[in-house]
Amino acid sequence: MLVMLDVFPLQDKLEDLRRLGDTVVQETCKYARESMEHLTIAVTAYICLCVVFYLATVYLKISPDCRHLRTVKRVLFVIAHPDDECMFFGPVILKLAQQSDCQIFILCLSEGDYNQEGVVRKQELWDSCRILGIPDSNITLCKNSYLPDDPAVRWREDIVANLLLNHIEALSIDTVITFDKLGVSRHQNHISIFYATAYLCMEQKLPSYCKAYALESINTLRKYSAMLDIPISYLLSSYWYIISLSDRKILKTAMAAHRSQYVWFRKLYMNFSRYAVINTFKEIEILDLELDLELDD
C-alpha cells in the first residue's frame, strides 16, 4: 500500500507536465499561424504598393522626371563586355534613346573573349544596340591585350583612363555613365572602369562640361526583386530611370540578340533582376571619392 501511495502523486505530476506540454504546443502553433497571417498581409500589401507605385510612375506620369539626369545631350556608356549594355544599363539607355536631343555612345573595352567568342560577341553587340536605338557609328569596341575579358583580372586604370579621356574629348561627351566600385557583380573588369573614371575625377582631368555617374550596386536580395525594389530605390537614390512593360520587352529582345550568352540563367536574370526594370545612379564626386579612400584605408 505504501508503494501505491507513492505512485499516484508521480502520475499526477506526469499528467500535469503532459497538459502543460500540450498547452505550449497549442500556443506555439497559434502564434505561428498568427505570425504567418500578419506576414502574408504585410507582404501582400507591399507587393500591392510596388505595383501601384510602378503603374503611377510609369503610366500616370506622377513625378516621372524629377530624378532624371539633367542636361544630358551627349552621353557615353563605358562598359566592359558586350551584353553589359542590356544586363545593367538597359533602362537608362532606353529612356535616353527616346529623347530626340540626346545622343548615346557606347565604349566597350573588350570583345568578351573569355570563351574565345570575341568575333561572335562583337557582332551581337552591334545587333543589340540597333534594337536599343543606338546607331552603329556611335559604338566603339576595343581589342587590347592589356584589357582581357577575365572576372579575376583588374585592368590597369591608367590604360582605361586614357581611352576614356580620349573618347570624352573627341566626342565632346557631357555625361559619362559606368559602374560603381562594386561593379554590380564584383567583376574585376567592371570595377577597373570605375577606378579609372574616379582617377580622372580626382585628378580633375575631365573637361569642365563633363560629369560622371556610377550605376549603384545593391545586395543580392534587392538585385533579384525586380519591381519590388522600386520604392526602396526611390527613397535611397539620387537619380533613377524606370521603364514600362513594353520597354522591358524591347530590352529582352536586345538581350536575346546576344545569342551566344542568352542561356537559361541569363533569361531568368532578365525576368527577375531589378536592373531590367530600374537603374539608379550617383554622381562621382571628388569629396565622396576621398571619403571612400579614407574608409578603405
C-alpha positions as CSV (number, residue, x, y, z in Angstrom):
1,M,0.0,0.0,0.0
2,L,2.9,2.4,0.8
3,V,4.3,1.8,-2.7
4,M,0.9,2.5,-4.3
5,L,0.5,5.7,-2.4
6,D,3.9,7.0,-3.7
7,V,3.0,6.2,-7.4
8,F,-0.2,8.3,-7.5
9,P,1.4,11.7,-6.9
10,L,4.1,10.8,-9.6
11,Q,1.4,10.0,-12.1
12,D,-0.4,13.3,-11.3
13,K,2.8,15.2,-11.9
14,L,3.4,13.5,-15.3
15,E,-0.2,14.2,-16.3
16,D,0.3,17.9,-15.4
17,L,3.5,18.0,-17.4
18,R,1.7,16.4,-20.4
19,R,-1.1,19.0,-20.2
20,L,1.5,21.8,-19.9
21,G,3.3,20.5,-23.0
22,D,0.1,20.3,-25.0
23,T,-0.7,23.9,-24.0
24,V,2.7,25.1,-25.0
25,V,2.4,23.3,-28.4
26,Q,-1.1,24.8,-29.0
27,E,0.0,28.3,-28.0
28,T,3.1,28.0,-30.2
29,C,1.0,26.8,-33.2
30,K,-1.4,29.6,-32.6
31,Y,1.4,32.2,-32.5
32,A,2.9,30.7,-35.7
33,R,-0.4,30.9,-37.5
34,E,-1.0,34.5,-36.5
35,S,2.6,35.5,-37.4
36,M,2.2,33.9,-40.8
37,E,-1.1,35.7,-41.3
38,H,0.4,39.0,-40.4
39,L,3.5,38.3,-42.6
40,T,1.2,37.3,-45.5
41,I,-0.8,40.5,-45.1
42,A,2.4,42.6,-44.9
43,V,4.0,41.0,-48.0
44,T,0.7,41.3,-50.0
45,A,0.4,44.9,-49.0
46,Y,4.0,45.7,-50.0
47,I,3.5,43.9,-53.4
48,C,0.4,46.0,-54.0
49,L,2.2,49.1,-53.1
50,C,5.0,48.3,-55.5
51,V,2.6,47.6,-58.3
52,V,0.6,50.8,-57.7
53,F,3.8,52.8,-57.4
54,Y,5.1,51.3,-60.6
55,L,1.9,52.0,-62.6
56,A,1.6,55.5,-61.2
57,T,5.2,56.4,-62.0
58,V,5.3,54.8,-65.5
59,Y,1.8,55.2,-66.9
60,L,0.2,58.1,-64.9
61,K,3.5,60.1,-65.1
62,I,3.5,61.0,-61.4
63,S,6.8,62.7,-60.8
64,P,8.4,61.0,-63.9
65,D,11.4,63.3,-64.4
66,C,12.3,64.7,-61.0
67,R,15.1,62.1,-60.5
68,H,16.5,62.1,-64.1
69,L,19.9,63.3,-65.0
70,R,19.8,67.0,-66.2
71,T,21.1,68.5,-69.4
72,V,22.2,65.1,-70.8
73,K,22.9,65.7,-74.5
74,R,25.9,63.5,-75.4
75,V,26.2,60.5,-73.1
76,L,28.9,57.9,-73.1
77,F,28.3,54.5,-71.5
78,V,31.6,52.8,-70.6
79,I,31.1,49.0,-70.4
80,A,33.5,46.1,-70.1
81,H,31.8,43.4,-72.3
82,P,29.2,43.0,-75.0
83,D,25.8,42.4,-73.2
84,D,26.7,44.8,-70.3
85,E,24.6,47.4,-72.0
86,C,21.5,45.2,-71.7
87,M,22.1,43.4,-68.4
88,F,22.9,46.5,-66.4
89,F,22.2,49.8,-68.2
90,G,19.1,48.8,-70.3
91,P,16.5,51.1,-68.6
92,V,18.6,54.3,-68.8
93,I,19.7,53.6,-72.3
94,L,16.1,53.1,-73.5
95,K,14.8,56.2,-71.7
96,L,17.6,58.4,-73.1
97,A,17.2,56.9,-76.6
98,Q,13.6,58.3,-76.5
99,Q,14.9,61.8,-76.1
100,S,15.3,63.4,-79.5
101,D,18.0,65.8,-78.3
102,C,20.2,63.1,-76.7
103,Q,23.0,61.1,-78.5
104,I,24.1,57.9,-76.9
105,F,27.6,56.4,-77.4
106,I,29.0,53.1,-76.3
107,L,32.6,52.4,-75.4
108,C,33.1,48.7,-74.8
109,L,36.6,47.9,-73.6
110,S,36.8,44.2,-74.5
111,E,35.4,41.8,-77.1
112,G,34.1,39.5,-74.3
113,D,36.6,36.8,-75.5
114,Y,36.7,34.8,-72.2
115,N,35.4,31.7,-74.0
116,Q,37.0,32.6,-77.4
117,E,33.8,34.0,-78.8
118,G,35.0,37.6,-79.4
119,V,34.2,37.7,-83.1
120,V,30.6,36.5,-82.4
121,R,30.1,38.7,-79.5
122,K,31.3,41.8,-81.4
123,Q,28.5,41.4,-83.9
124,E,26.0,40.6,-81.2
125,L,26.8,44.0,-79.6
126,W,26.0,45.8,-82.8
127,D,22.8,43.9,-83.2
128,S,21.7,44.6,-79.7
129,C,22.5,48.3,-79.9
130,R,20.4,48.7,-83.0
131,I,17.4,47.3,-81.1
132,L,18.1,49.7,-78.2
133,G,18.2,52.7,-80.7
134,I,22.0,53.3,-80.8
135,P,23.5,54.0,-84.3
136,D,26.3,51.7,-85.4
137,S,28.6,54.8,-85.8
138,N,28.2,55.5,-82.1
139,I,29.7,52.2,-80.9
140,T,33.4,51.6,-80.2
141,L,34.8,48.2,-79.2
142,C,38.4,47.9,-78.1
143,K,40.6,44.9,-78.6
144,N,43.6,45.4,-76.3
145,S,45.8,42.6,-74.9
146,Y,46.1,44.7,-71.6
147,L,42.3,44.5,-71.2
148,P,41.4,40.8,-71.2
149,D,37.9,39.6,-70.5
150,D,38.5,37.9,-67.2
151,P,36.5,38.3,-64.0
152,A,39.6,37.9,-61.9
153,V,41.8,40.4,-63.7
154,R,42.0,44.0,-62.6
155,W,42.7,46.2,-65.6
156,R,45.3,48.9,-65.4
157,E,43.5,52.1,-64.5
158,D,45.9,54.3,-66.5
159,I,45.2,52.5,-69.7
160,V,41.4,52.6,-69.2
161,A,41.6,56.3,-68.1
162,N,43.5,57.3,-71.3
163,L,41.0,55.5,-73.5
164,L,38.1,57.1,-71.7
165,L,39.5,60.6,-71.7
166,N,40.3,60.4,-75.5
167,H,36.7,59.5,-76.2
168,I,35.3,62.2,-74.0
169,E,37.4,64.9,-75.7
170,A,36.9,63.6,-79.2
171,L,33.2,63.2,-78.9
172,S,32.5,66.3,-76.7
173,I,30.8,64.0,-74.1
174,D,28.9,65.8,-71.4
175,T,27.9,62.7,-69.4
176,V,29.8,59.5,-68.6
177,I,27.9,56.6,-67.1
178,T,29.6,53.4,-65.9
179,F,29.9,51.0,-62.9
180,D,30.5,51.9,-59.3
181,K,33.3,50.5,-57.2
182,L,31.5,47.2,-56.7
183,G,30.8,46.7,-60.4
184,V,27.2,45.3,-59.7
185,S,28.5,41.7,-59.8
186,R,32.0,42.4,-58.3
187,H,33.5,41.6,-61.7
188,Q,37.1,43.0,-61.6
189,N,36.8,44.3,-65.2
190,H,33.8,46.4,-64.1
191,I,35.5,47.7,-61.0
192,S,38.5,48.7,-63.1
193,I,36.4,51.1,-65.1
194,F,35.1,52.8,-62.0
195,Y,38.6,53.4,-60.6
196,A,39.8,54.7,-63.9
197,T,36.9,57.1,-64.0
198,A,37.4,58.1,-60.4
199,Y,41.1,58.8,-61.2
200,L,40.1,61.2,-63.9
201,C,37.7,62.9,-61.5
202,M,40.2,63.2,-58.6
203,E,42.9,64.5,-60.9
204,Q,40.4,66.9,-62.4
205,K,41.2,65.7,-65.9
206,L,37.6,65.6,-67.1
207,P,36.6,68.6,-69.2
208,S,34.6,71.2,-67.1
209,Y,31.4,70.4,-69.2
210,C,31.5,66.7,-68.4
211,K,30.1,64.9,-65.3
212,A,30.5,61.2,-64.4
213,Y,27.8,58.9,-62.8
214,A,28.1,55.4,-61.4
215,L,25.4,52.7,-61.6
216,E,24.6,51.7,-58.0
217,S,25.4,48.2,-56.8
218,I,22.9,46.7,-54.3
219,N,22.6,43.5,-52.2
220,T,21.6,40.2,-53.8
221,L,18.0,40.2,-52.3
222,R,17.3,43.6,-53.9
223,K,19.1,42.7,-57.1
224,Y,16.7,39.9,-57.9
225,S,13.5,41.5,-56.6
226,A,12.5,43.2,-60.0
227,M,9.8,45.8,-59.5
228,L,9.6,45.1,-55.7
229,D,12.8,47.2,-55.3
230,I,11.2,50.3,-56.9
231,P,10.0,52.0,-53.6
232,I,13.3,51.4,-51.9
233,S,15.3,52.7,-54.9
234,Y,13.1,55.8,-55.0
235,L,13.8,56.5,-51.3
236,L,17.5,55.8,-51.4
237,S,18.8,57.0,-54.8
238,S,19.5,60.5,-56.2
239,Y,18.9,59.6,-59.8
240,W,16.8,56.8,-61.3
241,Y,15.2,55.6,-64.5
242,I,12.3,53.2,-64.7
243,I,10.9,51.6,-67.8
244,S,7.4,50.4,-68.9
245,L,6.4,46.8,-69.7
246,S,6.7,47.5,-73.4
247,D,10.2,48.8,-72.9
248,R,11.0,45.7,-71.0
249,K,10.1,43.6,-74.0
250,I,12.4,45.7,-76.1
251,L,15.2,45.2,-73.6
252,K,14.7,41.4,-73.5
253,T,14.7,41.4,-77.3
254,A,18.0,43.3,-77.3
255,M,19.5,40.8,-74.8
256,A,18.3,37.9,-76.9
257,A,20.4,39.4,-79.7
258,H,23.4,38.2,-77.6
259,R,22.6,34.7,-78.8
260,S,25.9,33.2,-77.5
261,Q,25.2,34.5,-74.0
262,Y,21.4,34.2,-73.7
263,V,21.4,30.9,-71.8
264,W,18.8,29.8,-69.2
265,F,20.2,31.6,-66.2
266,R,20.5,34.9,-68.1
267,K,16.9,34.5,-69.2
268,L,16.0,34.2,-65.5
269,Y,18.2,37.2,-64.8
270,M,16.3,39.3,-67.3
271,N,13.0,38.4,-65.7
272,F,13.9,38.9,-62.1
273,S,16.7,41.4,-62.0
274,R,15.8,45.0,-60.9
275,Y,18.4,46.2,-63.4
276,A,16.0,45.1,-66.1
277,V,13.4,47.5,-64.6
278,I,15.1,50.4,-62.9
279,N,18.6,52.0,-62.9
280,T,19.8,54.2,-60.1
281,F,22.9,56.4,-60.1
282,K,25.0,58.6,-58.0
283,E,27.4,61.3,-59.3
284,I,31.1,60.5,-58.9
285,E,32.3,63.5,-56.9
286,I,35.7,64.2,-55.5
287,L,34.6,64.6,-51.9
288,D,32.9,61.2,-52.0
289,L,35.9,59.6,-53.5
290,E,38.2,61.0,-50.9
291,L,35.9,59.7,-48.2
292,D,35.8,56.2,-49.8
293,L,39.6,56.1,-49.9
294,E,39.8,57.0,-46.2
295,L,37.3,54.3,-45.3
296,D,39.2,51.8,-47.5
297,D,42.4,52.6,-45.7
